[in-house]
């Protein structure tokens, strides 16, 4: 079986490691459309493409820009040539500061909401017809344990946490609106990336290995759930 993945923020961190592991699979022939803000500067992606060839396509998509998101459709259509997409993986996101409810920046708060919630919503809206032509029809929205009210994580990273909780609700709505799709939110854990920092506990390879197992084993009965990278579930 051959599957097509559209991954945002694929040039570094979890997005790049996910791209790498999918293309290294010996059991499934995956094609990855790796979306990133500036493809010309995505040196790791280009190095990977030199090894895997036409199984990797690098397209421009800046999740902070509505214009860029809309423009990406043409580039993706040129790659697909009529094929569908099996997995949309909304990986790109930002967490610019460890703010609290009473000292947050209004401008920054709106930027976080735009990037972490509005962008995945628009991507799903623009690409849902591509999913309809796919075999798997899966949407994965990258979330965080900080999005869980049940985990009681306190006031830290307020803007980021609020945005990811909103993303969780968006995913629930997607699951209810399209029962023919499988839409989930997935917490990758605390990973040693530019966002996670050096003090994180998981290497990208470990997190993504778990992510791949969870995502590729999804069934329609899982739609609307809040998964962790190891297959367990978070409370909402």
PEFENCOR-V510527 format. One record per run of one state. SS is the DSSP state (helix for helix, strand for strand, loop for the rest). FROM is the first residue (numbers start at 1). LEN is the number of residues. Records with the same first field share a line. If there is no record, write none. Layout:
# PEFENCOR-V510527
SS = FROM-LEN + FROM-LEN
This chain:
# PEFENCOR-V510527
loop = 1-1 + 9-4 + 25-4 + 37-2 + 42-1 + 61-5 + 81-6 + 91-15 + 133-5 + 144-1 + 148-10 + 178-4 + 188-3 + 192-10 + 203-1 + 217-3 + 223-3 + 229-4 + 234-3
strand = 2-7 + 29-8 + 56-5 + 87-4 + 138-6 + 182-6 + 191-1 + 202-1 + 226-3 + 233-1
helix = 13-12 + 39-3 + 43-13 + 66-15 + 106-27 + 145-3 + 158-20 + 204-13 + 220-3
